[in-house]
């Protein structure tokens, strides 16, 4: 079974890479400048089954496991972090979460359209005054006549400009609850956000909820358990997608740096012969290899539904996003002025890499989680199921 899984991932990686080389990589800087991903690309990704990669075939998905999904996230992330972000919010944060916590009715209603890409979903948790401290959201809801009425503001919502539906979080006296909300719901307005530093093509938006009425069957999970159940599940899924996508970004920094130092000369010598350049390439190589092993470990634990999967993903996220930022900075230094120009990929890598240390749990939060877990159960991190 393990051999078959590995063989499938290798076979699919080639297909993912071909898709990226044809439809994403040559245009990634254009997406960045235009601050948008064309609908035609999203449609192509949907046609390939990428938007329903991990959704069971019963609901129209591909049924791929987490190790295969990791390869998909990595290859897309290597080509363009903004494009990878649609997989994170649509597939990991929303679709997989509906599959985990949705009722039979909700799964039948939502999953086929999401898996096929007929509808695009976004995750609406963050607010103008609430980021890392997600438990402190102020959006609220009341219930009346078997309906829920939502009010509040959500901000920095990835693909909020493009989404057809949202997974929205609000609170009442019982705690935080999660709701599935259609874009055309009266009382919902969407305001585009532009000019972000990184992942500029990810179509961010601000959502304003003004007496948005949803039916009782739009409640996802138990009322008042939206944070404990839904948010934690979603963020773990999203963290894995971001982590493996960032691994691809780090690899892109390394590969482009190697290509550059093999033909660029300074002081009459190829850059690859300069000792300080060798130092940077060596560090990038070792870090990328270590990150790939951490990501592989997390993917395997997730496929086994191991209780250690969450902390393994946190460790992988912390390390991979950290070394990707370092790799991007080194790539920019190696390329010099050429790297700072808008035509260069490395200036985009540098900006995108910084985003990864903030989203789905900042580097600082990951440090706290890892330290606390290590003090209580170091073996689960170091050895896991071994």
N, C-alpha and C positions, 0 to 999 in steps of 0.2 A: 504493500500500500504506500509506504514512504517513497519507494523508488518511482512508482507511478505518479505520485504527486509531484516529485521533483522533475520528472520527465515532462509532465504537462506544463509546469511553470516555464521550463526552458523553451519548449515549443511555442508557448504563447508569448514569451518575451520577444521573440523574433517578430511576431505579428504586431505586437504593441509598438515595437521600435520602428517598424516599417510605416505604421500609421502616423506616428509622430514625425518621422522624417519627411513624409509627404504632406501632411495637413497642418502641422503645428510649428515645428522648429524654424522653417524658413520665414514664418510670419509672426513669430512671438514678439519681436521688437515693434512690429506694426501694431499688434494688439495693445502693447504697452503704451505707445504714443497716442493711439486712438481711445484708450481707456475703455475698451469694450472687446468682447469676444463675439464674432458674428454668429447669428442663429444657425447659419449653414454648417458651422463646425459642430455645434451642439447636436444638430440633427445627424451628422455623420457619426458622432460618438454614440448616439442612441442606436443608430442602425447596426453598429458593431456590438451592441449589447453592453457597453461599458457602464451605462447609467443604471443598469440592473445587475452588475457583475456578481454580487454576492446574494442576490435575491433568489430564493428557491425557484426551480423551473415551474413549480405548481402555480406560481403567480406571474410567470412570464419572464423571469430572470435567467441568468446564466448558471446560477448554482455553484459558482467558483468558491473555493475555500479561501481562508485568510492569507495563506502563503501565495496563492495566485494573485489575489487582490493586491498584495504588497508589491508584486512585480509590476502590475498595472500602474499603481500609484507612483512607483519609482520612475518608470519610463515616461509617464506624463509629466511628472515633476521635473525630470531632467530637461524636458523640452520647454515647459512653461509653467511656472507656479500658479499663475492666474487660471490656466485651464485646469490644473489639478484641483484647484479650490472648488470647482463645481462638483467634482466627485466627492470631496470632503463634505460639503454641506448637503448636497442632494442625496447622495448614497449613504455615507457614513453617519451623518448627524440626524438625518430625518428618516430615510427609507428603512435602514437597518433597525432604527429605534421603533418604528411602527411595527416591524416584524416581531420585535422582542416584546412589546407591551400592548400591541393592538388587540382588540377583540376580533373574533372571526369575521364579524361584519365589517369592521374597519379595515382589516387586511384585504378582504375581497373588494372593498370600495376603492382603496387607495393604491395598493401595491401594483396591480397590473399597469395602471397609467404611469406610475413613477418608474417602474422597471423598464417600460418601453420608451420612456422619454416623452410621452404624450403630455405629461405635466412635469414641470420642474419645481422642486421644493427648496425652501430656505429655512434656516434655523434662527428664530428670533428670541434671543435671550438677553443680549447686552443692551444696556440703556445708557443715556447720556451721563449719568452719575454712577453707573454700576458696571464694572468690568470683571476683574478677577474675583471680587466679592459677590459672586452671583446670587448668593442667598439674600442679598439686600435689595433685590429688584423692587420697584415701587408700583409697577403696573398692577392694576387690581381688577377683580371681577366680582359681580354679584349674581345671584341666581333668582329667577322668577319664571313661574309657569313652565317648568322643565326646560328652561333655556338659561344660557350664561351671557352676561353683558360685560364686555371687556373695555377697559380704558387704560391709556398709558402711551408711552413713547419708547420705541426700540431704535437703537442706533448701531451703525457699523455692521449692518446685516449683509453678509456676503451673498451676492447674486439676488439681492432684494429687488433690484430693478427688473430682473428677468423672471423671477419666480411666479408660478401660478398658484402656489399655496405655501403656507407657512406653518411651522410648528412654533407656537407662541406660548410664552410662560407669563402667568399672572398670579397674584396672591389674594387670599381673603383671610379671615380669622383662623382658618384651619391650616394655613400654610400655602405653599406654591403648588399650582396645578398646571397641566399642559393641555393645550387645545390645538386642534387642526383647523386652520382658517383659510378659506379661499380668498384669492386676491380681489375678486369682485364683490366681496362682502361690503355692504353699506357701512360707512363709518371708518373704513380703512383707507388711508391715503399713503402714498409712497413718494418720497422725495429723494431723488438721486444725490449721491455723494461723490464728488470727483476730487482729483488732484491729490490722491494719496501718494505717499512716498514709495511704497512697494505694492506688489500684486495689483497694479493699477488697472488691470483689465477685468477685475473680479466684480464689477458692477455693484458696488456697495450702495446701500440706501438707508434712509431713516423711515421708520413706519410710525404712523400716528393712529392710535385706536381711539375712536370716539363713539362710545355706545355701540360697539360692534356686538351684534347678537349672533350667537351660535347655538345650535341644538345640543341636547344632552349627549348625543352620540358622537360629538366632536371632542369630548373629553378623552384624552389618551392616558391610560393608567388610572390609578385610584386618585380620587380627589384629595388634595392636600399632600400627596406623595410625589408631586411632580419633580421635586429636586432629588429626593432619595432614589426614586426609580428612574425617571425619564432623563433628567439632566445628567446624572452620573453615567448612565449607559451611553447616552449620546456623546458626551465629551470623551469617554474612553474610546469609542469608535472613531471619532474625529481626530483624536490625538494620534491614533495609529496611522490614519491616512496622511496626516500632516508629516509625521515622522518619516514614513517610508518615501513620501514625496520629496522631503528635504534631503534624504539620502541621494536621490537622483540629482538634485540641485548641486550637492557637494561633488558628486562624480563629474558633473558637467564642468564645474570649476577646475577640477583636476585635469580632465582630458583636454580642455581648451588651453590650459597653461602648458601642458606637455607639448601640444602641437605648436604653440607659439615659441617656446624656448628652443625648439629644434630647427627653426629657420631664422629667428631674429638674432642679429649680431650687434654687439656693443664692444667697443675697444678692439675691433678686429676679431672677436671670438664669439662663437655661438653662446647664447645665454645659458644653455644647458651645461656649459663647461665652467661657469662661474660657481664658486663654492657656496655662496649665500643663496643662490638660486637652487642649487642641489638641496640645501637645507630645507627650503620651503617645499619643494616637490616631495622630499622624503616625509616630512611631517604630514602633508596633505594625503599622501598615499597610505601611511599607517593609520591615520585617523579615519579615512574613508573605509578601509578594510575593517577596522574595529566597529565602526558604526553599522556596517552591513551585517556583521555577526550579531550585534545587539538587536537589529531589526528582524533578522531571521529567527532569533531566539523568541522574540515577542510574538511573531507570527505563528510559530509552532505551538506556543503555549495557548494562544487564542484558539487555534484549531482543536486543541485538546480540551477546551473549556476549563483550563487549569485555574485554580484560585490565584496563582501567581501571575496570571496574564496581565492584570492591571498594573502591578508594580514593575513588571518587566517592560511594559510599554512606556511607563513614566521614565524609567532609566534610559531607554532608547531615545525617547523624545529629548530629554535633557542633553544627552551627549551628542546626538546627531545634529540638533539645531545649533548647538554651541560650535561644533567643528565646521559646520557649513558656513557660519558667519566668518570664522577664521579663514576657511578656504577661499571664500569670496573676497575677503580683504587681501589675501596673498595674491590671488589671481589679478586683482586690480593693480596691486603694486608691481607685479611682474609685467603687466601689459603697459604700464606707464600711461602717458597721455592718451594713447590709443584706446585704453580701457575705459577712459572717462567719456568718450564720445558716444552719442546716442546710437550710432550704428553698431556699437560693440555689445555683445551679449553679456560681458562680465559686469558692466555697470548695472544692468538689470538684475543679474545674479546677486550683486552686492545689496541692492535695495530690497529685493525679495527675501534674502536670507535674514535680514534684520526682523522682518515680519514674523518669521517662524519662531523666534525666541519670545514672542509675545502671545500669539494666538494658541488656543487649546491648552492653556496653562503656561504662564510665563516661566522663564528659566528660574527665577527666584522661588516661585511656588513649587516647582519640581524639586529644587534643592531641599526645601523643607520636608516635602513628602518622602523623598528618598532617605534623608537623614533619620526621620522619625521611624520609618519602616525598618531601616537597617539596625537601629538600636534595639528594636523589639524582635526582629526576625531576620537577621542577616542571611541565614542559609537560604531562605526563599528567593533572595535576589541573586546570590552567588551561584547556588547549585540548582535551585528549582526542583524539577522532577528527576534530576539525576540520582 
